[in-house]
Amino acid sequence: MTFAATILTLYPEMFPGPLRLSLAGRALEEQRWSLDTIQIRDFATDRHRTVDDTPAGGGAGMVLKADILAAAIDHARIAQPKAPVLAMTPRGRPITQARIRELAAGPGVTILCGRFEGFDQRIFEAREVEEVSLADIVLSGGEPAALAILDACIRLLPGVMGAASSGHEESFEDGLLEYPHYTRPAEWEGRTIPEVLRSGDHAKIAAWRKQQAEEITRLRRPDLWERHRGARVQSANGARRKDKETDQ
């Protein structure tokens, strides 16, 4: 099954952009995924192809019109009725690696790229659209964020990465940031590869990597660390409850 990506945008020429290169580009040539861009202006009804208007209540900037967006979304859903529709917006729920895995396992995704001050709120009330944020930053448009999300999905598609385990032993897959990596030369500018990584003892190496991942996460992403600790405690409590039930 080919993963089908559809992009609703005012700048279709931005795609596939960097996705035509490297792993994603090769996967596109091999038809492991497909890309379709839809020009939002094509659904405007006036001769000026107007897609935005001034904010109700006043204020700076312009707002993308609900009727135009709805027509574009409805058109995209004709071709991909089962694909979730994501709207890229700073006020959306932050995307996670778990959500990326869910998307990559599905038939594809439709991504709505915002511009100006954003979307008329009624589009989210009238259509099933998931508001998604890439990070706590504001971009000039949703296109760069859409490229990032597509890249994250494409690399998880079967056959795209060389080693199947590559997508599992990395940041966020187990709720932690990834452990440090090293390679030859063994010594560089007076700095050496940690001895444990040269020991050949796989159990010790695994324990060291786990300890490093936990420490890095605790220091750099306390939010992730608290969630990881909470999940670990919950899991341990569940295991203890199961043990007690088995003993009875």
C-alpha positions in Angstrom: 0.0 0.0 0.0 1.4 3.4 -1.0 1.3 6.1 1.7 -0.5 9.0 0.0 0.3 12.6 1.1 -1.9 15.5 0.0 -0.9 19.1 0.8 -3.4 21.9 0.7 -1.3 25.1 0.2 -1.0 28.5 -1.4 2.5 27.5 -2.5 2.5 24.1 -4.1 5.8 24.8 -5.7 7.4 24.3 -2.3 6.8 20.5 -2.6 8.4 18.0 -2.7 11.3 20.3 -1.9 13.9 18.5 0.2 11.7 15.4 0.1 12.9 14.7 -3.4 16.3 13.9 -2.0 17.9 11.1 0.2 15.7 8.5 1.7 12.4 10.2 1.0 13.3 11.0 -2.6 14.3 7.4 -3.3 11.1 6.1 -1.6 9.1 8.5 -3.8 10.8 7.1 -7.0 10.1 3.6 -5.7 6.4 4.6 -5.2 6.5 3.8 -1.5 4.7 7.1 -1.1 2.9 9.6 -3.3 2.5 13.3 -3.2 -0.4 15.5 -4.4 -0.5 19.3 -3.9 -3.8 21.2 -4.1 -3.8 25.0 -4.6 -6.2 26.5 -2.1 -6.8 29.5 -4.5 -8.4 27.1 -7.0 -11.5 27.1 -4.7 -11.9 30.8 -4.5 -15.1 32.1 -6.2 -14.2 35.6 -7.2 -12.1 36.7 -10.1 -9.3 37.8 -7.8 -9.1 34.3 -6.3 -9.4 35.7 -2.8 -8.7 33.3 0.0 -8.5 35.6 3.0 -10.3 38.5 4.7 -9.8 40.9 7.6 -10.3 39.5 11.2 -13.7 39.9 12.6 -13.5 42.3 15.6 -10.5 44.0 14.1 -6.8 43.4 14.4 -3.7 43.0 12.3 -3.2 40.5 9.4 -5.7 38.4 7.4 -7.6 35.2 8.1 -8.1 32.3 5.7 -11.8 32.0 4.8 -13.8 29.0 6.1 -15.8 28.5 2.9 -12.7 28.3 0.7 -10.9 26.0 3.1 -13.9 23.7 3.4 -14.1 23.4 -0.4 -10.4 22.4 -0.6 -10.7 19.9 2.3 -13.9 18.3 0.8 -12.1 18.0 -2.6 -9.1 16.3 -1.0 -11.3 13.9 0.9 -12.9 12.6 -2.3 -9.6 11.1 -3.3 -8.5 10.2 0.3 -11.6 9.7 2.4 -9.8 7.7 5.1 -6.7 10.0 5.5 -6.7 12.2 8.6 -6.6 16.0 7.9 -4.0 17.9 9.9 -3.9 21.7 10.0 -0.5 23.2 10.8 -0.9 25.9 13.5 1.2 27.1 16.5 -1.9 26.7 18.7 -2.3 23.0 17.8 -1.4 20.0 19.9 2.3 19.3 19.6 3.0 16.4 17.3 4.6 13.4 18.9 6.6 10.4 17.6 3.7 8.2 18.7 1.3 10.2 16.5 3.8 10.0 13.6 3.9 6.2 13.9 0.1 6.2 13.8 0.1 8.3 10.7 2.8 6.3 9.0 0.8 3.1 9.6 -2.2 4.5 7.9 -3.2 5.1 4.3 -1.7 8.6 4.2 -2.3 12.1 5.5 -3.8 15.4 4.2 -2.0 18.5 5.6 -3.6 22.0 5.5 -0.9 24.7 5.5 -1.9 28.0 7.0 -0.7 31.5 6.2 -1.3 35.0 7.4 -3.0 35.1 10.9 -4.4 31.6 10.5 -7.7 29.9 9.9 -11.3 30.9 10.4 -12.2 28.9 13.6 -15.4 27.6 12.0 -13.5 25.3 9.8 -12.6 23.2 12.9 -16.2 23.2 14.0 -17.6 22.2 10.6 -14.9 19.7 9.4 -12.9 17.0 11.2 -9.5 18.6 11.2 -6.7 17.9 13.7 -4.8 21.1 14.8 -1.1 20.2 15.0 1.9 22.2 16.1 5.5 21.3 15.2 7.1 23.1 18.1 6.7 26.3 20.2 7.7 28.5 17.3 5.9 30.6 14.7 6.7 30.1 11.0 5.6 32.2 8.1 3.5 29.4 6.9 2.7 25.7 7.5 4.6 24.4 4.6 8.0 23.9 6.4 6.2 22.1 9.2 4.3 19.9 6.7 7.6 18.9 5.1 9.0 17.9 8.5 6.0 15.8 9.4 6.0 14.1 6.0 9.7 13.3 6.4 9.1 11.8 9.9 6.3 9.6 8.4 8.2 8.5 5.3 11.3 7.3 7.0 9.1 4.8 9.0 7.4 3.3 5.9 8.4 -0.3 5.2 11.6 -0.6 3.2 12.6 3.1 3.5 15.3 2.7 6.2 18.0 0.2 5.6 17.8 -1.4 9.1 14.4 -2.0 10.5 15.7 -1.3 14.0 16.8 2.2 13.1 13.4 3.6 13.8 13.2 2.1 17.2 16.5 3.0 18.9 16.2 6.8 18.8 14.8 9.8 20.6 11.2 9.7 21.8 10.6 6.0 20.9 10.6 4.9 24.6 9.8 8.3 26.1 13.5 9.3 26.4 16.0 11.3 24.4 18.6 9.1 22.6 21.9 8.1 24.2 25.2 9.5 22.8 26.8 7.9 19.8 30.5 7.4 19.0 32.6 6.0 16.1 36.2 5.7 15.0 38.8 7.0 15.6 38.9 5.7 19.2 40.7 8.8 20.3 40.2 12.3 18.9 41.6 15.5 20.3 42.4 13.7 23.5 38.8 12.5 23.9 38.2 8.7 23.9 35.2 6.5 23.2 33.8 5.3 26.6 35.4 2.1 27.6 32.1 0.3 28.1 31.3 0.7 24.4 34.6 -1.1 23.5 34.1 -3.9 26.0 32.0 -6.2 23.8 29.7 -6.8 26.8 26.2 -6.2 25.3 24.4 -6.2 28.7 26.7 -3.5 30.1 26.5 -1.5 26.9 22.6 -1.6 27.0 22.7 -0.6 30.7 25.1 2.3 30.0 22.9 3.5 27.1 19.8 3.4 29.2 21.5 5.3 32.0 22.8 8.0 29.5 19.4 8.4 27.9 17.7 8.9 31.3 20.3 11.4 32.4 20.2 13.4 29.2 16.4 13.5 29.3 16.3 14.5 32.9 18.7 17.4 32.3 17.4 18.6 28.9 13.8 17.7 28.8 12.3 17.6 32.4 8.8 17.5 30.9 9.6 14.2 29.1 11.4 12.9 32.2 8.4 13.5 34.4 6.1 11.7 31.9 8.6 8.9 31.7 8.9 8.5 35.4 5.1 8.6 35.8 4.6 5.9 33.1 7.3 3.8 34.8 5.7 4.0 38.2 2.3 3.3 36.7 3.7 0.3 34.9 5.4 -1.0 38.0 2.2 -0.6 40.0 0.3 -2.6 37.4 2.8 -5.3 37.5 2.6 -5.5 41.3 -1.2 -5.7 41.2 -0.9 -8.5 38.6 1.5 -10.4 40.8 -0.9 -10.0 43.8 -3.8 -11.3 41.7 -1.7 -14.3 40.6 -0.7 -15.1 44.2 -4.4 -15.3 45.3 
